[in-house]
Every structure is written in structure tokens, then in C-alpha cells.
Amino acid sequence: MSGHLFIINGDLNQVACDAVLIPTDGTVHITDSWNLIMRGKHAPKSFGKKLLMHIRSGNGQPQIWLGNVGQAGSESDFEVFKPTVREFVKQAVEQLRTVSEDDRIYPWPKRRLAVNMVGSGDGGGSNRKGELVEGLVETLDGLVVEYDVDIVLVAFGEKPYAAAQRARRRLVGGDTRIAYYWNFDELSSKDLVDQAQRLAKAAIDNQLVLFIGAGVSAGAGLPTWSKLLSDLAVAASMDSDVMNALSKKDFRDQATVLERRLSMAGLKLREVVADHLDRPGRYALQHGLLASLSSKEAVTTNFDNMFESAARICGQDLAVLPASPLETDGRWLLKLHGSVSEPEKIVLSRSDFIDMPRQYGALMGLVQGLLLMRHMMFVGYSLQDEDFHEVVHEVRAARGGPAADGGRGTVLTLFRDELEQELWADDLEVVPMLAIPYREDLQAEAARQLELFLDLVGYLSTTSAPFFLDLTYSSLSQDEVELRDLLADLVEVTRRSPVDSVGYIVNRFLSDLGSGAS
């Protein structure tokens, strides 16, 4: 199976990958927007005659290439940027062959590169973003096949993200070609395209609520629950026999024992957990794909802050409940079990879970309401997870019986388990990525199939609305020129409408169609 082009709305500084292309110009002027990824790195003062410069990074970090893409003016076509993009992929693939699996952030089945909308800002193509993104998507789509590599196109904001998806839609053609473009593994479930279309419709209708488990963060190199507890046992100086016996206990009881052992060493369990999980920097591709969906509501039992990082793009804020219920146009994340930002409130031990209904009853009520009224999509959970059982049980209790037709949530799993599907049949649509029982040797490949699936949901649920009235993307809306021109006239008519008028409301709607600043 060949490589794939993924598209997310995100920040190139923070995406977990093997290699990244940072755009600059002939004077190697690196703008402040790249301070995060370039921290501690030193760039030469000139490219000379080269298109690229490789800045070596340490283990567990993306390798960096600086690309000389600066052009004068604002009318440059993608053809002037194409050689740099192609050379980056060529050089990165060659160099990454020398990097061992242990030195990567995560053992993705294919090498993973990331690029942004090259040339669309100060690079010289700001007035021709439509043509630029079409050329970039077409080129990257060819390169993933040519080099058998995965590439993540990272758009920064809703406009470029929607434009990139529109460009890909033109490349893919009709829906009959989706199965060809999203080339799922031969072992994958046969209904993945149909399932993605069903979830995309829920997203478009603003009915999709995300429920994010620990498996999502594993793709950024964070430990799974079992690995985290094992690491904590080492920190508590437990010998191998005790660790083996402990691993057979419920994870809440493991946390209770570890809390006692760590306290004997003068350590606080929740602070140690926060130290393990509060890593600055890069979120997983799954975080980026989920945050790119149009859903405004999400719930997580994770402690880390990676989804928050993925969701706070281009000035968008996110209310994190219960800590900071800010006004954010309705976008919020409910952290059911606490956060590394407030270690003392993390829910870990048996007593913590017993206290939850009393301390966080209102939050559990919110989750119940969401599951009753919206379509919840669970990602990153095992069907054996106690967290997962807890939430679904609460919904069963609130509902008072089996879900009506179409009222079930969806859980995305990596492998098929016939008995688990039967067990959850009244509550959930179980969608396994691979139609086979669990195989450890296929774990990473199954996770990649999930990424492909989420990429397809994003593709199917993204409309042209965010950029439709932005003339720098006009080449992407040539099939609706008449409508675009009529709406553009309305922009002028309503531009100075007072706030108590219908014109003001219409102008706000037109702003959502891209009539405002880029």
C-alpha cells in the first residue's frame, strides 16, 4: 500500500513527524512564527546555490529542512515553489533511511513528512492562493506514491484547510473514486467508506461530539496506560515480581498502591504523572485530524494537553472545562479526569473514582446529555477500558433502555472482536479498522488505518464555505462564479449596517463565507 497525503488544520511547529519543511528566503530570514520548532537551532546565513538546508535535530525530534521559497511580489505560481518541495521530499526520504526506529518519535509504518502552504504568506503567492494550493496538493499527492511516504499538509486556519480539501476534491473526482484514493489495507473492514460518510454527515449537521482516549496520544510518543503505570512502578523502586503482580490489578488499584509507594520515597503520584505527560511540543496526527473536524464539543479522559494544542489554531480559543469556561464561540473540551495543568485534581486512584459522582456530578450530567442528544464518536479507547465502560453505563442509566435506531454512538477500534461487538450492540456502532482479531505485529498499521479513516471523515465533512468569498482563492470556486459575485455585491451593501439591522446579521454570515481578512 502506497503513501498517503493527509490534510489537517494545524500548526507545523507542533505536528509529530519525522521531517518538516520550514519556508524561508534567500537571506535565510526565519520569521518569529517558527520560533518553537527552531528553538536552539542555528541556521547558516546563506543558501548559496542550494534550494534547501538540513538542520539536524536530536533523537525523538523532527529533522528540519529550510527551504528557499521566497519570491518577490504576490502573484507567484506554484511552479516556482515546486522544485523546492520535490527536493525536500527526496532529501528527507534519503536521510531518514539512516534514522533508527528507536530514534523516531513513534514507529509509524511509513516515514512521515510535514509541509505547510508553501508560498501563501510572505513567500510571493498570497494573491494566488487557489492556484497555489491546487498545485501543492497535486504535487504532494504524486510524491507520496513516488517515494512511498506519508505527507501531512498542515494548513494554518479554516480558509486554507477548506481550500486544500477543495483542491483534493477536484483531484479525487467523484465519490466513486474515494475507495481508490483512500487505499485502505486489504485486511481493513469493507464498510469504512460508508462509515466515514455517515460520521461526516453528523459533523456537517453539528451533531458529532468527540470522545478522546489515551490511544490518540500514543501517536505522539506518550505512554499508554499500561506503560505509564509500569514507569511509575519503576519510579517507586518496585522489583520485577511485585511489578508483575501489580500489573494484574485494576488500573485504579494499581494507582492506589503506587501512590503509597511513591509517598514513601517522598514523591507525589499526580506530580510524577504530570511530569511524564506534560511534554512541550508535538501532538499526534490523530489530534490534528480530530481538531480539524467541524465539531465544537469534545470530551476526554486524557490528562495531557495535546488536543488543546491541536485545537487552538490561528487565534481560535478553546474553553477547557471545568477549569476555564471561557467564551469561545461554543468551542469547548471537557477533561473528565483532570489535567496535567492542575496535577492535584487528576483522577487516578480508586478513591478518586469513588468521589467523582459527588465532586463532578454536573460534568457527568453534561456527558449524559451529549450522548443522549448528539452522536458521540469514541476514538483511542479499547472496549475493555474502564473509562469507556463508565461513560456508556451512565448513558444507559439516563436513557433507561437500548438506543433507538440511529441513536447509537460510534466507537472506532483497531481490530475486530465479535464478542465485543455483540456486547455493545444496543449502545454503539463498533467500527474496527482491520477486520481481524488483535495482532501485536499489526498494531502500528491498524493505527495508520485509523488515521486514513479520520482523514476521509475530514475530507467528506469540509465545505468550501470558509474561503468562498475570498478572491485570492477564486480559482477554486469557478463553478459557482455567478453565486459568488452576487454574494460579493451583498458584502458591499451590508458592510456598514448597524448592529440592530438585518444587514448586520447578513454581513456576519458573509464573513463566515470568507469575505473578511485572510
C-alpha positions as CSV (number, residue, x, y, z in Angstrom):
1,M,0.0,0.0,0.0
2,S,1.5,3.4,-1.1
3,G,1.9,6.5,1.0
4,H,-1.0,9.0,1.6
5,L,-1.4,12.7,1.7
6,F,-3.1,13.8,4.9
7,I,-4.6,17.3,5.4
8,I,-5.1,19.0,8.7
9,N,-5.8,22.5,10.1
10,G,-2.9,22.8,12.4
11,D,0.5,24.3,13.4
12,L,3.5,23.0,11.6
13,N,5.6,23.8,14.7
14,Q,3.7,21.2,16.7
15,V,2.9,18.2,14.5
16,A,4.7,15.0,15.3
17,C,6.5,13.8,12.2
18,D,9.9,12.6,11.0
19,A,10.8,15.6,8.9
20,V,9.5,19.1,8.3
21,L,10.0,21.8,5.6
22,I,10.3,25.3,7.1
23,P,9.9,28.0,4.4
24,T,12.3,30.9,4.3
25,D,14.0,33.1,1.7
26,G,17.4,33.6,0.1
27,T,18.6,35.6,3.1
28,V,17.5,32.8,5.5
29,H,15.1,35.1,7.2
30,I,13.2,32.9,9.6
31,T,10.1,34.6,11.0
32,D,9.0,34.5,14.6
33,S,6.2,32.1,13.7
34,W,8.9,29.3,13.6
35,N,10.5,30.1,17.0
36,L,9.1,27.0,18.6
37,I,10.5,24.4,16.2
38,M,13.7,26.4,15.6
39,R,14.5,26.9,19.3
40,G,18.1,26.1,20.0
41,K,18.8,25.6,16.2
42,H,21.3,27.7,14.2
43,A,20.8,28.3,10.5
44,P,23.6,29.3,8.0
45,K,23.4,32.8,6.7
46,S,23.0,31.8,3.0
47,F,21.7,29.0,0.9
48,G,24.4,29.6,-1.7
49,K,23.1,27.8,-4.8
50,K,21.0,25.3,-2.9
51,L,17.3,25.1,-2.6
52,L,17.4,23.5,0.9
53,M,19.5,23.3,4.0
54,H,19.2,20.4,6.5
55,I,19.2,21.4,10.2
56,R,19.9,18.3,12.2
57,S,17.8,17.6,15.2
58,G,18.2,15.3,18.2
59,N,16.6,11.9,18.7
60,G,12.8,12.0,19.1
61,Q,12.5,15.3,17.1
62,P,11.7,16.0,13.5
63,Q,14.6,16.6,11.2
64,I,14.3,20.1,9.8
65,W,14.9,21.4,6.2
66,L,14.9,25.1,5.5
67,G,13.5,25.8,2.0
68,N,14.4,28.8,-0.1
69,V,10.9,29.7,-1.3
70,G,10.9,33.5,-1.0
71,Q,9.6,35.3,-4.1
72,A,9.1,39.0,-4.8
73,G,5.5,40.3,-5.1
74,S,2.3,38.3,-4.5
75,E,1.5,36.7,-7.9
76,S,3.8,33.8,-8.0
77,D,2.5,30.5,-9.3
78,F,3.2,27.2,-7.6
79,E,5.6,26.2,-10.3
80,V,8.3,28.4,-8.8
81,F,7.9,26.6,-5.5
82,K,7.6,23.1,-6.9
83,P,11.3,22.3,-7.2
84,T,11.9,23.0,-3.5
85,V,9.0,20.9,-2.4
86,R,10.1,18.0,-4.6
87,E,13.7,18.2,-3.4
88,F,12.7,18.3,0.2
89,V,10.8,15.0,-0.1
90,K,13.7,13.4,-2.0
91,Q,16.4,14.5,0.6
92,A,14.2,13.8,3.6
93,V,13.4,10.2,2.4
94,E,17.1,9.6,1.8
95,Q,18.2,11.0,5.2
96,L,15.5,9.2,7.2
97,R,16.8,5.9,6.0
98,T,19.7,6.4,8.3
99,V,17.5,7.1,11.4
100,S,16.8,4.0,13.5
101,E,13.3,3.2,14.7
102,D,14.3,3.8,18.3
103,D,15.3,7.4,17.5
104,R,11.9,8.3,15.9
105,I,9.1,10.0,17.8
106,Y,6.9,7.0,17.1
107,P,7.3,3.9,14.8
108,W,4.8,4.9,12.1
109,P,4.6,2.3,9.4
110,K,5.8,4.8,6.8
111,R,8.1,7.8,7.2
112,R,6.1,10.9,7.9
113,L,6.9,14.3,6.4
114,A,5.1,17.6,7.0
115,V,4.8,20.8,5.0
116,N,2.7,23.9,5.1
117,M,1.1,26.1,2.4
118,V,4.4,27.0,0.9
119,G,4.4,30.5,-0.6
120,S,0.9,31.5,0.5
121,G,2.1,34.0,3.2
122,D,5.1,36.2,2.5
123,G,6.5,33.7,0.0
124,G,5.2,35.5,-3.1
125,G,1.9,33.8,-3.9
126,S,-0.5,35.4,-1.5
127,N,-2.8,36.7,-4.2
128,R,-3.0,33.3,-6.0
129,K,-3.7,31.0,-3.1
130,G,-6.2,29.0,-5.1
131,E,-3.8,28.1,-7.9
132,L,-1.0,27.6,-5.3
133,V,-2.9,25.1,-3.2
134,E,-4.1,23.2,-6.2
135,G,-0.5,22.8,-7.4
136,L,0.7,21.9,-4.0
137,V,-1.9,19.2,-3.4
138,E,-1.4,17.7,-6.8
139,T,2.4,17.6,-6.4
140,L,2.3,16.2,-2.9
141,D,-0.2,13.6,-4.0
142,G,2.2,12.4,-6.6
143,L,5.2,12.4,-4.2
144,V,3.5,10.1,-1.6
145,V,3.2,7.5,-4.3
146,E,6.6,8.1,-5.9
147,Y,8.5,7.8,-2.6
148,D,6.0,5.6,-0.6
149,V,5.9,8.1,2.2
150,D,3.2,9.8,4.2
151,I,3.0,13.6,3.9
152,V,0.9,15.8,6.2
153,L,-0.2,19.1,4.6
154,V,-0.6,21.5,7.5
155,A,-3.0,24.4,6.7
156,F,-3.0,27.2,9.3
157,G,-6.6,28.3,9.6
158,E,-10.1,27.3,8.3
159,K,-9.7,29.1,4.9
160,P,-6.5,27.3,3.8
161,Y,-7.7,24.0,5.3
162,A,-11.0,24.2,3.4
163,A,-9.2,25.2,0.2
164,A,-6.8,22.3,0.5
165,Q,-9.7,19.9,0.8
166,R,-11.5,21.5,-2.1
167,A,-8.3,21.1,-4.2
168,R,-8.1,17.5,-3.2
169,R,-11.8,17.0,-4.1
170,R,-11.0,18.1,-7.6
171,L,-8.1,15.7,-7.7
172,V,-10.1,12.8,-6.4
173,G,-13.1,13.4,-8.7
174,G,-16.4,11.8,-7.9
175,D,-17.3,9.8,-4.8
176,T,-16.8,6.6,-6.8
177,R,-13.0,7.2,-6.7
178,I,-12.9,7.6,-2.9
179,A,-12.1,3.9,-2.3
180,Y,-9.2,4.2,-4.8
181,Y,-7.7,7.4,-3.2
182,W,-8.2,6.2,0.4
183,N,-6.4,2.9,-0.3
184,F,-7.3,1.0,2.9
185,D,-5.4,-2.1,3.7
186,E,-6.7,-5.4,2.2
187,L,-7.3,-6.5,5.8
188,S,-9.4,-3.5,6.6
189,S,-13.2,-3.5,7.2
190,K,-15.1,-3.3,3.9
191,D,-17.5,-0.6,5.0
192,L,-15.1,2.1,6.1
193,V,-16.1,4.5,3.3
194,D,-19.8,4.1,4.2
195,Q,-19.0,4.6,7.9
196,A,-16.9,7.7,7.1
197,Q,-19.8,9.2,5.1
198,R,-22.2,8.6,8.0
199,L,-19.9,10.3,10.5
200,A,-19.2,13.2,8.1
201,K,-22.9,13.9,7.8
202,A,-23.1,14.1,11.6
203,A,-20.2,16.6,11.6
204,I,-21.8,18.7,8.9
205,D,-25.1,18.8,10.8
206,N,-23.2,19.8,14.0
207,Q,-24.2,16.6,15.7
208,L,-20.8,15.0,16.2
209,V,-19.1,15.1,19.6
210,L,-15.6,13.7,20.0
211,F,-14.7,11.4,22.9
212,I,-10.9,11.1,23.0
213,G,-9.0,8.3,24.8
214,A,-5.3,7.6,25.5
215,G,-4.7,5.7,22.3
216,V,-4.8,9.0,20.4
217,S,-1.9,10.4,22.3
218,A,0.2,7.3,21.8
219,G,0.9,8.5,18.2
220,A,2.8,11.5,19.7
221,G,5.1,9.2,21.7
222,L,3.2,9.4,25.0
223,P,3.0,6.2,27.0
224,T,-0.1,4.1,27.1
225,W,-1.9,3.5,30.4
226,S,0.0,0.2,31.0
227,K,3.3,1.7,30.1
228,L,2.7,4.8,32.3
229,L,1.9,2.6,35.3
230,S,4.9,0.4,34.6
231,D,7.1,3.6,34.5
232,L,5.6,4.7,37.8
233,A,6.3,1.3,39.4
234,V,10.0,1.7,38.3
235,A,10.0,5.2,39.9
236,A,8.6,3.6,43.1
237,S,11.6,1.2,43.1
238,M,9.4,-1.9,42.9
239,D,11.1,-5.2,42.0
240,S,10.1,-7.2,38.9
241,D,7.9,-9.7,40.9
242,V,5.9,-7.0,42.6
243,M,5.5,-5.1,39.3
244,N,4.3,-8.3,37.6
245,A,1.7,-8.9,40.3
246,L,0.7,-5.2,40.3
247,S,0.1,-5.3,36.5
248,K,-2.7,-7.8,37.0
249,K,-4.7,-5.5,39.2
250,D,-7.3,-3.0,38.0
251,F,-5.5,0.2,37.0
252,R,-7.3,2.2,39.7
253,D,-6.0,-0.2,42.3
254,Q,-2.5,0.0,40.7
255,A,-2.6,3.8,41.1
256,T,-3.6,3.4,44.8
257,V,-0.7,1.1,45.5
258,L,1.7,3.3,43.5
259,E,0.5,6.4,45.4
260,R,1.5,4.8,48.7
261,R,4.9,3.5,47.4
262,L,5.8,6.8,45.9
263,S,4.9,8.8,49.0
264,M,7.4,6.6,50.9
265,A,10.0,7.9,48.5
266,G,8.9,11.5,49.1
267,L,7.1,11.7,45.7
268,K,3.6,12.7,44.9
269,L,1.8,10.4,42.4
270,R,0.0,13.1,40.5
271,E,3.0,15.3,40.1
272,V,5.0,12.3,38.8
273,V,2.2,11.5,36.3
274,A,2.1,15.2,35.2
275,D,5.9,15.1,34.7
276,H,5.6,12.1,32.4
277,L,2.8,13.5,30.3
278,D,3.4,17.3,30.3
279,R,5.7,17.3,27.3
280,P,6.0,20.5,25.3
281,G,5.8,20.4,21.6
282,R,4.2,18.0,19.3
283,Y,0.8,16.5,19.0
284,A,-0.2,13.4,17.1
285,L,-1.7,13.3,13.6
286,Q,-4.9,11.9,15.1
287,H,-5.1,15.0,17.4
288,G,-4.8,17.2,14.3
289,L,-7.3,15.2,12.3
290,L,-9.9,15.3,15.1
291,A,-9.3,19.0,15.9
292,S,-9.8,19.8,12.2
293,L,-13.4,18.4,12.2
294,S,-16.2,20.9,12.5
295,S,-17.3,19.6,15.9
296,K,-17.2,22.2,18.6
297,E,-17.5,19.9,21.5
298,A,-15.1,17.2,22.8
299,V,-14.7,15.1,25.9
300,T,-11.5,13.4,27.0
301,T,-10.3,11.2,29.9
302,N,-6.7,12.1,29.0
303,F,-4.6,14.2,31.2
304,D,-2.2,15.7,28.6
305,N,-2.8,19.0,26.7
306,M,-2.2,17.8,23.2
307,F,-5.8,18.1,21.9
308,E,-5.9,21.7,23.2
309,S,-2.7,22.5,21.3
310,A,-4.2,21.0,18.1
311,A,-7.4,22.9,18.5
312,R,-6.0,26.3,19.3
313,I,-5.1,27.3,15.7
314,C,-5.0,30.7,14.1
315,G,-6.4,32.6,17.1
316,Q,-9.2,30.2,17.9
317,D,-9.6,29.6,21.5
318,L,-11.0,26.6,23.4
319,A,-12.7,26.5,26.7
320,V,-11.3,23.7,28.9
321,L,-13.9,22.5,31.4
322,P,-14.1,22.6,34.3
323,A,-11.0,24.8,34.7
324,S,-11.7,27.7,32.3
325,P,-15.2,28.1,31.0
326,L,-14.3,31.0,28.6
327,E,-16.5,32.5,25.9
328,T,-15.1,30.7,22.8
329,D,-18.0,30.7,20.3
330,G,-19.1,27.5,21.8
331,R,-15.9,25.5,21.4
332,W,-15.0,23.5,24.5
333,L,-13.2,20.5,25.8
334,L,-14.4,18.7,28.9
335,K,-11.5,16.9,30.7
336,L,-13.3,14.4,32.9
337,H,-10.3,13.1,34.8
338,G,-8.3,16.3,35.2
339,S,-5.3,17.8,33.5
340,V,-1.5,18.0,33.9
341,S,-2.1,21.7,34.2
342,E,-3.6,21.0,37.7
343,P,-1.9,17.8,38.9
344,E,-3.6,17.9,42.3
345,K,-7.0,17.4,40.6
346,I,-6.1,14.4,38.4
347,V,-8.4,11.4,38.9
348,L,-6.3,8.3,39.3
349,S,-6.9,6.1,42.3
350,R,-9.9,4.0,43.4
351,S,-10.9,6.7,45.9
352,D,-10.7,9.4,43.3
353,F,-13.2,7.5,41.1
354,I,-15.5,6.9,44.0
355,D,-15.5,10.6,44.8
356,M,-16.2,11.6,41.2
357,P,-20.0,11.5,41.3
358,R,-20.0,13.8,44.3
359,Q,-17.4,16.2,43.1
360,Y,-18.2,16.2,39.3
361,G,-21.8,15.2,39.1
362,A,-22.6,18.2,36.9
363,L,-19.9,17.2,34.5
364,M,-21.2,13.7,34.3
365,G,-24.6,15.1,33.6
366,L,-23.2,17.1,30.7
367,V,-21.7,13.9,29.2
368,Q,-25.0,12.1,29.6
369,G,-26.8,14.9,27.9
370,L,-24.4,14.9,25.0
371,L,-24.7,11.2,24.5
372,L,-28.4,11.3,24.6
373,M,-28.8,14.3,22.2
374,R,-25.7,14.1,19.9
375,H,-23.7,11.4,18.1
376,M,-20.6,10.6,20.1
377,M,-17.5,9.3,18.3
378,F,-15.1,7.4,20.6
379,V,-11.5,7.4,19.4
380,G,-8.5,6.0,21.2
381,Y,-10.3,3.6,23.5
382,S,-10.2,-0.1,24.0
383,L,-13.6,-1.6,24.6
384,Q,-12.2,-3.1,27.8
385,D,-11.2,0.4,29.2
386,E,-12.9,1.2,32.5
387,D,-13.2,4.8,31.4
388,F,-15.2,3.7,28.4
389,H,-17.5,1.4,30.4
390,E,-18.1,4.2,33.0
391,V,-19.3,6.7,30.4
392,V,-21.5,4.3,28.5
393,H,-23.0,3.0,31.7
394,E,-24.0,6.5,32.7
395,V,-25.8,6.9,29.3
396,R,-27.5,3.6,29.6
397,A,-28.8,4.7,33.0
398,A,-30.0,8.1,31.7
399,R,-31.6,6.6,28.6
400,G,-33.4,3.8,30.5
401,G,-33.1,1.3,27.7
402,P,-31.5,0.4,24.3
403,A,-30.7,3.2,21.9
404,A,-33.3,3.8,19.2
405,D,-32.4,3.3,15.6
406,G,-29.7,5.8,14.6
407,G,-29.3,6.9,18.3
408,R,-26.2,4.8,19.0
409,G,-22.8,6.3,19.3
410,T,-19.8,5.1,17.3
411,V,-16.6,3.7,18.6
412,L,-13.6,3.4,16.3
413,T,-11.4,0.4,17.2
414,L,-8.2,-1.0,15.6
415,F,-9.2,-4.7,15.5
416,R,-12.4,-6.7,15.2
417,D,-13.8,-8.5,18.2
418,E,-17.0,-10.4,17.5
419,L,-18.0,-10.8,21.2
420,E,-17.3,-7.2,22.0
421,Q,-19.5,-6.1,19.1
422,E,-22.3,-8.3,20.4
423,L,-21.8,-6.9,23.9
424,W,-22.2,-3.3,22.8
425,A,-24.8,-3.8,20.1
426,D,-27.5,-1.9,22.0
427,D,-25.3,1.1,22.6
428,L,-22.7,1.6,20.0
429,E,-21.8,1.1,16.3
430,V,-18.4,-0.6,16.6
431,V,-16.2,0.2,13.6
432,P,-13.0,-1.8,13.5
433,M,-10.2,-0.6,11.2
434,L,-8.9,-4.1,10.5
435,A,-11.5,-6.9,10.1
436,I,-9.3,-9.4,12.0
437,P,-8.6,-10.2,15.7
438,Y,-5.9,-8.3,17.6
439,R,-2.3,-8.9,16.3
440,E,0.5,-7.1,18.0
441,D,2.6,-7.0,14.8
442,L,-0.2,-5.1,13.1
443,Q,-0.8,-2.5,15.8
444,A,1.0,0.3,14.1
445,E,-0.6,-0.4,10.7
446,A,-4.0,-0.6,12.3
447,A,-3.4,2.9,13.9
448,R,-2.4,4.2,10.4
449,Q,-5.7,2.9,9.0
450,L,-7.5,4.9,11.7
451,E,-5.6,8.0,10.6
452,L,-6.7,7.3,7.0
453,F,-10.2,6.9,8.2
454,L,-10.2,10.2,10.1
455,D,-8.6,11.9,7.1
456,L,-11.5,10.7,5.0
457,V,-14.1,12.0,7.5
458,G,-12.4,15.4,7.4
459,Y,-12.4,15.4,3.6
460,L,-16.1,14.5,3.4
461,S,-17.3,16.9,6.1
462,T,-15.4,20.0,4.8
463,T,-17.2,22.5,2.6
464,S,-16.0,25.5,0.5
465,A,-17.7,28.0,2.8
466,P,-14.7,29.4,4.7
467,F,-12.9,30.7,1.6
468,F,-15.8,31.1,-0.9
469,L,-15.8,34.9,-1.0
470,D,-12.0,35.3,-0.6
471,L,-10.9,36.3,-4.1
472,T,-7.3,35.0,-3.5
473,Y,-9.0,31.5,-3.7
474,S,-11.2,32.4,-6.6
475,S,-9.8,29.7,-8.9
476,L,-11.3,27.1,-6.6
477,S,-14.9,28.4,-7.0
478,Q,-15.1,28.9,-10.8
479,D,-18.0,26.5,-11.0
480,E,-20.1,28.9,-8.8
481,V,-18.9,32.3,-10.1
482,E,-22.4,33.7,-10.5
483,L,-23.4,33.0,-6.9
484,R,-20.0,34.2,-5.7
485,D,-20.4,37.6,-7.5
486,L,-23.9,38.1,-6.2
487,L,-22.8,37.5,-2.6
488,A,-19.8,39.8,-3.1
489,D,-22.2,42.6,-4.0
490,L,-24.1,41.9,-0.8
491,V,-20.9,42.3,1.1
492,E,-20.6,45.9,-0.1
493,V,-24.3,46.6,0.6
494,T,-24.2,45.3,4.2
495,R,-20.6,46.4,5.1
496,R,-21.7,49.3,7.3
497,S,-25.0,48.0,8.6
498,P,-25.9,49.0,12.2
499,V,-25.8,46.2,14.7
500,D,-29.6,46.2,15.2
501,S,-30.3,45.6,11.5
502,V,-30.8,42.5,9.3
503,G,-27.9,43.8,7.2
504,Y,-25.6,43.3,10.1
505,I,-26.6,39.7,10.5
506,V,-26.3,39.1,6.8
507,N,-22.8,40.6,6.8
508,R,-21.7,38.3,9.7
509,F,-22.9,35.4,7.6
510,L,-21.0,36.5,4.6
511,S,-17.9,36.9,6.8
512,D,-18.2,33.2,7.6
513,L,-18.0,32.6,3.8
514,G,-14.6,34.3,3.7
515,S,-15.4,37.9,2.9
516,G,-13.2,39.1,5.8
517,A,-9.4,39.3,6.0
518,S,-7.4,36.2,5.2
